[in-house]
Amino acid sequence: RAGLGMKSLKHVPHRIYQESKKYGYDPLFLTALIVTESSFNNWAKSHKGALGLMQLMPATGARYGVRDPFDPRENISGGARHLRFLLNRFGGDRRLALAAYNAGENAVDANRGVPPYRETRLYLERVETIYGKLRAGRIPRIGRIYKLVDQNGRTVFVND
């Protein structure tokens, strides 16, 4: 993986705005999702294999044309598109779409709603709490919102 230049990282806030408007939701909601998923660590990897800012599983990223899940621009574009798919699939129900983003569509289908998983319930609460704080003009106590790190864990961009 080649390191990303500062030029590409500086466009993250703009990309969030662009993709939110493109798919019809509040940029602060997409920001809350990214904060919850990765705390803006573009090199994030989960124990289940999810990658990048929006923690896309490799198959999900591939479904939306994401070739480099660690490229913030590609990851945000793929994640925003996937979120729109889930919102459409679940009739605009944000809770169900978020539950599917976290636990998978099949889990939501099998449970005919939000799965009873503790992780998923806490996830929904966290996204909504962060979203509420952002809408109120408060930065949640999770560090800097637009903080990106390189593959070695070094901060390469902070917009605060």
C-alpha positions as CSV (number, residue, x, y, z in Angstrom):
1,R,0.0,0.0,0.0
2,A,1.4,3.3,-1.0
3,G,1.0,6.1,1.5
4,L,-1.6,8.7,0.6
5,G,-0.5,12.2,0.1
6,M,-1.7,15.1,2.2
7,K,-3.7,16.4,-0.8
8,S,-6.0,13.4,-0.8
9,L,-6.5,13.5,3.0
10,K,-7.5,17.1,3.1
11,H,-10.6,16.4,1.0
12,V,-12.2,14.1,3.6
13,P,-14.6,16.7,5.0
14,H,-15.6,17.8,1.5
15,R,-16.1,14.1,0.5
16,I,-18.4,13.5,3.4
17,Y,-20.5,16.5,2.4
18,Q,-20.5,15.5,-1.3
19,E,-21.5,11.9,-0.7
20,S,-24.1,12.8,1.9
21,K,-25.8,15.2,-0.5
22,K,-25.5,12.7,-3.4
23,Y,-27.3,10.0,-1.4
24,G,-29.7,12.3,0.5
25,Y,-28.7,12.4,4.1
26,D,-27.3,14.8,6.6
27,P,-23.5,15.1,6.4
28,L,-23.4,15.1,10.2
29,F,-25.1,11.7,10.2
30,L,-22.4,10.3,7.9
31,T,-19.8,11.9,10.2
32,A,-21.3,10.3,13.2
33,L,-21.2,6.9,11.5
34,I,-17.5,7.4,10.6
35,V,-16.6,8.5,14.1
36,T,-18.4,5.4,15.5
37,E,-16.8,3.0,13.0
38,S,-13.2,4.2,13.0
39,S,-12.8,7.5,14.9
40,F,-11.5,8.8,11.6
41,N,-8.6,6.3,11.5
42,N,-8.3,5.7,7.7
43,W,-6.1,2.6,8.5
44,A,-8.5,1.0,10.9
45,K,-8.9,-2.8,10.7
46,S,-11.5,-4.7,12.7
47,H,-11.1,-8.2,14.1
48,K,-13.7,-9.3,11.6
49,G,-11.9,-7.8,8.7
50,A,-13.7,-4.5,8.1
51,L,-11.4,-1.8,6.7
52,G,-10.9,1.9,6.6
53,L,-12.9,4.9,7.7
54,M,-16.3,3.4,7.3
55,Q,-15.1,-0.1,8.2
56,L,-16.2,-1.8,4.9
57,M,-15.9,-5.6,4.7
58,P,-13.9,-6.5,1.6
59,A,-16.9,-8.0,-0.2
60,T,-19.0,-4.9,0.5
61,G,-16.2,-2.6,-0.7
62,A,-15.9,-4.6,-3.9
63,R,-19.6,-4.4,-4.5
64,Y,-19.3,-0.6,-4.7
65,G,-16.1,-0.5,-6.6
66,V,-13.7,0.3,-3.7
67,R,-10.3,-0.9,-4.8
68,D,-8.3,0.6,-1.9
69,P,-10.3,0.5,1.3
70,F,-7.7,2.6,3.0
71,D,-8.1,5.5,0.5
72,P,-10.5,7.8,2.4
73,R,-12.2,9.0,-0.8
74,E,-13.0,5.5,-2.0
75,N,-14.0,4.3,1.4
76,I,-16.3,7.1,2.1
77,S,-17.9,6.8,-1.4
78,G,-18.4,3.1,-1.0
79,G,-19.7,3.4,2.6
80,A,-22.1,6.2,1.7
81,R,-23.5,4.3,-1.2
82,H,-23.9,1.1,1.0
83,L,-25.7,3.2,3.6
84,R,-28.1,4.5,0.9
85,F,-28.7,0.9,-0.2
86,L,-29.5,-0.1,3.3
87,L,-31.8,2.9,3.9
88,N,-33.7,2.0,0.7
89,R,-33.8,-1.7,1.6
90,F,-35.3,-1.0,5.0
91,G,-37.8,1.6,3.9
92,G,-35.9,4.6,5.1
93,D,-35.8,3.3,8.7
94,R,-32.5,4.7,10.0
95,R,-32.3,2.3,13.0
96,L,-32.7,-0.8,10.8
97,A,-30.2,0.5,8.2
98,L,-27.7,1.2,11.0
99,A,-28.3,-2.3,12.5
100,A,-27.7,-3.8,9.1
101,Y,-24.6,-1.8,8.6
102,N,-23.3,-3.2,11.9
103,A,-24.7,-6.7,12.1
104,G,-25.5,-7.4,8.5
105,E,-28.7,-7.4,6.5
106,N,-29.4,-11.1,7.2
107,A,-29.4,-10.5,10.9
108,V,-31.9,-7.7,10.6
109,D,-34.1,-9.9,8.4
110,A,-33.8,-13.0,10.6
111,N,-34.8,-10.9,13.7
112,R,-37.5,-8.9,11.8
113,G,-35.9,-5.8,13.3
114,V,-32.8,-4.7,15.2
115,P,-31.0,-7.9,16.3
116,P,-30.8,-8.4,20.1
117,Y,-27.0,-8.3,20.0
118,R,-25.5,-6.1,22.7
119,E,-22.9,-4.8,20.3
120,T,-25.5,-3.7,17.8
121,R,-27.7,-2.0,20.4
122,L,-24.7,-0.1,21.8
123,Y,-23.6,0.8,18.2
124,L,-27.0,2.3,17.5
125,E,-26.9,4.3,20.7
126,R,-23.4,5.5,20.0
127,V,-24.2,6.7,16.4
128,E,-27.3,8.5,17.5
129,T,-25.6,10.1,20.5
130,I,-22.7,11.4,18.4
131,Y,-25.1,12.5,15.7
132,G,-27.1,14.4,18.3
133,K,-24.0,16.1,19.7
134,L,-22.8,17.1,16.2
135,R,-26.3,18.5,15.4
136,A,-26.2,20.5,18.6
137,G,-22.8,22.0,17.5
138,R,-20.8,20.0,20.1
139,I,-17.8,17.9,19.3
140,P,-18.2,14.6,21.1
141,R,-15.5,13.7,23.5
142,I,-13.8,11.2,21.2
143,G,-10.9,13.2,20.1
144,R,-10.6,15.3,17.0
145,I,-13.3,14.7,14.4
146,Y,-11.2,15.0,11.3
147,K,-8.1,13.2,12.5
148,L,-6.5,10.8,10.1
149,V,-3.5,8.5,10.7
150,D,-1.1,6.7,8.4
151,Q,-0.4,3.0,8.3
152,N,2.2,3.4,11.1
153,G,-0.3,5.1,13.5
154,R,1.1,8.6,13.0
155,T,-1.3,11.6,12.7
156,V,-1.0,12.9,9.1
157,F,-4.0,15.3,9.1
158,V,-6.1,17.1,11.7
159,N,-8.8,19.6,10.9
160,D,-9.9,21.2,14.1
